[in-house]
């Protein structure tokens, strides 16, 4: 990984745990079964990249660009995505563990979260318009001042959000999820 620019490369079984990588650009690269836990990936660019089966827990991405980055079957505990560049920020997650991550203040229009765990994730002041939470555990996830317009929560579960503190215009909820919208009122639904 000594080069500054990497195009169409596959990185497999690479271990960069606790290491620092700065100022690199990865275009259309695939990372398979890599360990980037506790690493420092400051001011890097990931454009059209795919991460499969990787451990990215506690990875620092300050000043990095994530544009059309796909994460599949990854462990991404405690990553602060709000430190990433806002310009062209675009991510998707499938079969991932994203517990304790933060997307605070991020614009994430039409983001896909599929079959993933998002326990205690912060979405405060994020713009999630048109996003989908499909078979996703949102236990103790924080929605505060979040734009959830047209977001699909139909198969999401364990969420609690306050309709008075968030924008929910045209958001979609299943009947079994209504409790998560009414928790603050301390009422029973049977």
DRENNU-158592 format. One record per residue (C-alpha): residue number from 1; chain; y, x, z. Coordinates in Angstrom, 3 decimals. Last residue first. Example, Ala and Ser with C-alpha at 12.3 -4.5 7.8 and 13.67 -1.06 7.14 Angstrom:
DRENNU-158592
ATOM;k;c;v;u;w
ATOM;2;A;-1.060;13.670;7.140
ATOM;1;A;-4.500;12.300;7.800
This chain:
DRENNU-158592
ATOM;k;c;v;u;w
ATOM;190;A;-3.566;-52.262;22.765
ATOM;189;A;-0.136;-50.610;22.802
ATOM;188;A;1.204;-49.666;26.207
ATOM;187;A;4.872;-48.894;26.790
ATOM;186;A;6.514;-45.752;28.181
ATOM;185;A;9.505;-46.040;25.815
ATOM;184;A;9.436;-42.306;25.057
ATOM;183;A;5.891;-42.629;23.704
ATOM;182;A;6.883;-45.095;20.950
ATOM;181;A;6.618;-43.007;17.796
ATOM;180;A;3.364;-41.307;18.788
ATOM;179;A;1.874;-44.727;19.635
ATOM;178;A;2.396;-45.787;16.011
ATOM;177;A;-0.252;-43.306;14.875
ATOM;176;A;-3.157;-45.789;14.735
ATOM;175;A;-1.128;-47.985;12.345
ATOM;174;A;-0.828;-45.159;9.828
ATOM;173;A;2.605;-43.645;9.257
ATOM;172;A;4.687;-43.096;6.103
ATOM;171;A;8.276;-41.798;6.193
ATOM;170;A;10.640;-43.896;4.019
ATOM;169;A;13.673;-42.960;6.159
ATOM;168;A;12.461;-41.080;9.229
ATOM;167;A;15.501;-38.980;10.160
ATOM;166;A;14.959;-37.583;13.665
ATOM;165;A;16.471;-38.040;17.135
ATOM;164;A;16.280;-41.867;17.332
ATOM;163;A;12.797;-42.012;15.800
ATOM;162;A;11.532;-39.763;18.636
ATOM;161;A;8.405;-37.864;17.752
ATOM;160;A;4.990;-37.476;19.258
ATOM;159;A;2.130;-36.289;17.093
ATOM;158;A;-1.524;-36.276;18.161
ATOM;157;A;-2.720;-37.062;14.606
ATOM;156;A;-1.860;-36.705;10.948
ATOM;155;A;-3.795;-38.933;8.510
ATOM;154;A;-0.897;-41.174;7.420
ATOM;153;A;1.894;-38.750;8.416
ATOM;152;A;3.409;-38.635;4.909
ATOM;151;A;7.022;-37.444;4.939
ATOM;150;A;9.405;-39.621;2.878
ATOM;149;A;12.386;-38.581;5.026
ATOM;148;A;11.308;-36.347;7.920
ATOM;147;A;14.676;-34.640;8.407
ATOM;146;A;14.364;-32.984;11.820
ATOM;145;A;17.030;-33.289;14.523
ATOM;144;A;14.257;-32.669;17.040
ATOM;143;A;10.599;-32.621;16.022
ATOM;142;A;8.584;-30.386;18.356
ATOM;141;A;4.806;-30.187;17.963
ATOM;140;A;3.069;-31.122;21.236
ATOM;139;A;-0.185;-31.952;19.406
ATOM;138;A;0.493;-32.014;15.654
ATOM;137;A;-3.153;-31.845;14.510
ATOM;136;A;-3.280;-32.160;10.719
ATOM;135;A;-5.647;-34.309;8.664
ATOM;134;A;-2.945;-34.379;5.944
ATOM;133;A;0.628;-33.628;7.070
ATOM;132;A;2.493;-34.063;3.790
ATOM;131;A;6.084;-33.111;2.960
ATOM;130;A;8.499;-35.348;1.037
ATOM;129;A;11.556;-34.218;3.015
ATOM;128;A;10.677;-31.551;5.598
ATOM;127;A;14.193;-30.363;6.439
ATOM;126;A;14.003;-28.437;9.714
ATOM;125;A;16.422;-29.060;12.619
ATOM;124;A;13.598;-28.555;15.144
ATOM;123;A;10.209;-28.115;13.438
ATOM;122;A;8.716;-26.145;16.318
ATOM;121;A;4.929;-25.795;16.425
ATOM;120;A;3.327;-26.724;19.763
ATOM;119;A;-0.082;-27.342;18.166
ATOM;118;A;-0.011;-27.129;14.375
ATOM;117;A;-3.747;-27.126;13.601
ATOM;116;A;-4.623;-27.525;9.935
ATOM;115;A;-6.561;-29.870;7.676
ATOM;114;A;-3.783;-29.818;5.073
ATOM;113;A;-0.096;-28.959;5.607
ATOM;112;A;1.725;-29.319;2.272
ATOM;111;A;5.443;-28.684;1.970
ATOM;110;A;7.383;-31.124;-0.218
ATOM;109;A;10.815;-29.839;0.886
ATOM;108;A;10.674;-27.043;3.441
ATOM;107;A;14.270;-26.227;4.393
ATOM;106;A;13.890;-24.200;7.580
ATOM;105;A;15.987;-24.862;10.717
ATOM;104;A;13.153;-24.108;13.130
ATOM;103;A;9.906;-23.414;11.304
ATOM;102;A;8.254;-21.907;14.364
ATOM;101;A;4.607;-21.071;15.033
ATOM;100;A;2.934;-21.886;18.392
ATOM;99;A;-0.318;-23.025;16.700
ATOM;98;A;-0.592;-22.334;12.974
ATOM;97;A;-4.390;-22.434;12.659
ATOM;96;A;-5.089;-22.890;8.962
ATOM;95;A;-7.436;-25.057;6.860
ATOM;94;A;-4.779;-25.424;4.122
ATOM;93;A;-1.152;-24.320;4.385
ATOM;92;A;1.675;-24.325;1.867
ATOM;91;A;4.843;-22.238;1.646
ATOM;90;A;8.217;-22.229;-0.159
ATOM;89;A;11.392;-20.397;0.852
ATOM;88;A;13.412;-20.086;-2.397
ATOM;87;A;16.429;-18.644;-0.497
ATOM;86;A;15.996;-19.249;3.248
ATOM;85;A;14.948;-15.682;4.031
ATOM;84;A;12.360;-15.547;6.798
ATOM;83;A;13.297;-15.542;10.508
ATOM;82;A;12.513;-19.283;10.755
ATOM;81;A;8.908;-18.416;9.920
ATOM;80;A;8.367;-17.285;13.517
ATOM;79;A;4.636;-16.596;13.678
ATOM;78;A;3.003;-17.606;16.972
ATOM;77;A;-0.574;-17.995;15.722
ATOM;76;A;-1.220;-17.645;11.977
ATOM;75;A;-5.029;-17.667;11.667
ATOM;74;A;-5.775;-18.237;7.997
ATOM;73;A;-8.200;-20.563;6.181
ATOM;72;A;-5.866;-20.792;3.199
ATOM;71;A;-2.190;-19.759;3.155
ATOM;70;A;-0.262;-20.172;-0.066
ATOM;69;A;3.108;-18.481;-0.674
ATOM;68;A;5.349;-20.121;-3.297
ATOM;67;A;8.286;-17.959;-2.274
ATOM;66;A;8.090;-16.203;1.069
ATOM;65;A;10.977;-13.762;1.381
ATOM;64;A;11.213;-11.392;4.341
ATOM;63;A;14.300;-10.959;6.550
ATOM;62;A;12.224;-10.977;9.726
ATOM;61;A;8.538;-11.527;8.967
ATOM;60;A;6.945;-10.473;12.258
ATOM;59;A;3.205;-11.129;12.456
ATOM;58;A;2.205;-12.697;15.801
ATOM;57;A;-1.078;-13.888;14.300
ATOM;56;A;-1.463;-13.080;10.596
ATOM;55;A;-5.272;-12.994;10.581
ATOM;54;A;-6.407;-13.541;6.995
ATOM;53;A;-9.083;-15.851;5.582
ATOM;52;A;-7.216;-16.253;2.305
ATOM;51;A;-3.534;-15.342;1.772
ATOM;50;A;-2.203;-16.201;-1.697
ATOM;49;A;0.991;-14.780;-3.219
ATOM;48;A;3.399;-16.404;-5.688
ATOM;47;A;6.238;-14.133;-4.506
ATOM;46;A;5.914;-12.264;-1.200
ATOM;45;A;9.028;-10.152;-0.697
ATOM;44;A;9.399;-7.736;2.210
ATOM;43;A;12.385;-7.363;4.557
ATOM;42;A;10.349;-6.804;7.738
ATOM;41;A;6.554;-6.943;7.757
ATOM;40;A;5.973;-5.849;11.372
ATOM;39;A;2.360;-6.265;12.388
ATOM;38;A;1.087;-8.012;15.517
ATOM;37;A;-1.890;-9.335;13.535
ATOM;36;A;-1.942;-8.266;9.861
ATOM;35;A;-5.713;-8.310;9.508
ATOM;34;A;-6.856;-8.912;5.938
ATOM;33;A;-9.751;-11.202;4.988
ATOM;32;A;-8.426;-11.651;1.454
ATOM;31;A;-4.816;-10.993;0.373
ATOM;30;A;-4.040;-12.073;-3.176
ATOM;29;A;-1.034;-10.790;-5.112
ATOM;28;A;1.108;-12.713;-7.616
ATOM;27;A;4.151;-10.492;-6.875
ATOM;26;A;4.244;-8.384;-3.691
ATOM;25;A;7.493;-6.534;-3.050
ATOM;24;A;7.833;-3.905;-0.353
ATOM;23;A;10.896;-3.156;1.788
ATOM;22;A;9.207;-2.533;5.110
ATOM;21;A;5.625;-2.262;6.427
ATOM;20;A;5.177;-1.638;10.168
ATOM;19;A;1.746;-1.437;11.815
ATOM;18;A;0.285;-3.292;14.849
ATOM;17;A;-2.609;-4.657;12.765
ATOM;16;A;-2.543;-3.348;9.198
ATOM;15;A;-6.215;-3.775;8.461
ATOM;14;A;-7.142;-4.338;4.818
ATOM;13;A;-10.392;-6.264;4.219
ATOM;12;A;-9.312;-7.164;0.668
ATOM;11;A;-6.002;-6.601;-1.129
ATOM;10;A;-6.103;-8.057;-4.627
ATOM;9;A;-3.324;-6.993;-6.960
ATOM;8;A;-1.381;-9.013;-9.532
ATOM;7;A;1.820;-6.973;-9.090
ATOM;6;A;2.638;-4.583;-6.225
ATOM;5;A;6.057;-2.965;-5.851
ATOM;4;A;7.085;-0.363;-3.234
ATOM;3;A;3.921;1.696;-3.537
ATOM;2;A;2.324;3.003;-0.310
ATOM;1;A;0.000;0.000;0.000
